[in-house]
Amino acid sequence: MASPFASRRLAQLSGLAGALCLAAGALAQNVPPPPAGASPQVALGAQLYQKTCALCHGVAGRDATVFPRPIWGPGHDIAKFGSAKGLFEYLQLLMPFDDPSKLDDAQKTAVVAYMLVRNGNLRPGASLPTGGDPSPIR
């Protein structure tokens, strides 16, 4: 668990990141649809990613002006979270940047599932338990 200082600092940095994203004028385009046979959770995650994430992280998780580092795919950053549960916990703390309470647990889990499908860690037809699971992200 993060210290109160670390939590406040992370919240400040998240707010700054959000302001930078909006100031850059990044416009979310249509995120590619989930693969054929996607679970309802993964399909919802694709919609939520487009609505709340693509603005700053790009439609392909790597093509944004403000945060161009790849989230998934070659050279990705997603593995640093260790597992779906770790990624979910990060989203709980800091995402979406403008209001982490904007999405509930089921919605954040859907975004995690979509991201893991895009990274090849989850079959498109699979679903995660709310809050993710300890399966490692590769």
N, C-alpha and C positions, 0 to 999 in steps of 0.2 A: 504494500500500500504506500502510495506517495505521501510525503510530508505535506502539511498544509501549505508551506512555502512553495514546494515544487508544484502542487496542484494549482495555486494561484498563478505561478509563473507560466505554467503550461496554458492556462486559460488566457493570460495576457498575450502569449505568443499566438495562440489560436485566433484571437480577435484581430491581431495585427495581420496574420495571414489572410483572414477573410477580407479585411480592408484592402490589402494589396490585390487580392483576386478581383474584387469589384472595381478597384481603380484601374486595373489593367484592361477592363472592358472585355474580359473573356466571355464569349457567348457559347452556351451549351448547344451543341448540334444534336441530331438524333443519334442516340447510342444504338449500335447494331442490336437487333433482337437476339434474345437468347437462342441457343441451338435448338433444333427440332427435338421434340420429346422432353423439353425442360419441365421440371416440376413446377407447380404453382409458386413455390417459394422462390425459385430461381427467376421465374418470369417477373414476379413482384420486385425482386432485387434489381433486375434490369431497369424497370420503370423508376424505382426509387433512386438508383444510381444516376439516371438521366436528370431527374428532377433536383436532386440535392448534392450530387458529387461532381458531375461532368463539368460544371461551371469552372471549377478550380483544377480538377485532375484530368480533364480531357475525356473525349468520348471513347478513346481506346486505352485509357489509363496511362497514357504516356505522351500525349500531344498537346498538353496545356501550355499556355504562355507563362503562367505564374509558377506552376509546379510540374516542370517537364520530366522529372525523374519517373521512370516507369513504375507503376504500381504492380503490374503483372506482366508476364511474358519475359523475353530475354532481358537480362540486366535488371530484373525487378527488385523492388524493396519489400514486397509482401512477406518474404520469408523471415524478416527480422522480428515479426510478431510471434514466431514459433509455431502457433497453432490457430485454428479457427477461434478457439476461446480467447487467445491472446489478442487477435485482431478485433474480436467483438469488444473486449475490454477497452481497447484503445478507442474504438468508436464511441463507447459509452462515455469516456472521459472528454473527448475532444471533437467529435464530429456529429453533425455538420458544424462547420466552423462558427456559424452565426448563432447557433442555439442547439447544443447537444441534446436537449430534451425534445427537439422537434420530431424525432422518430422514436417510437417505442421499441421495446426489446425484440419483438417479433419482426419489426421492420428492419432493424439493424442486423438481425440474424439473416434476413433475406438478402441484404446488401453483401454481407460476408459470403453467403452461398454463391451469389452471382460472381463476386470477385474470384472466388476459388474455382468456379467453373472456368472463368476466363483464363486463369493461371494453370489449368489442367490438374488441379488437386481434387476436384469433385466431379463426379459424373453429372451430366446435365439433368438427368431424371431423379437425382438424389435430393434429399433435404437434410438440413442440420437440425439438431435439437436447439431450442431457444437458448441463446448464449454461446452457441458453438460447441465444439468438442475438442479433445486434446490431440487429435490426429495432427502430426507434424506437417507444416507447409514446406514444400521443397522448392 
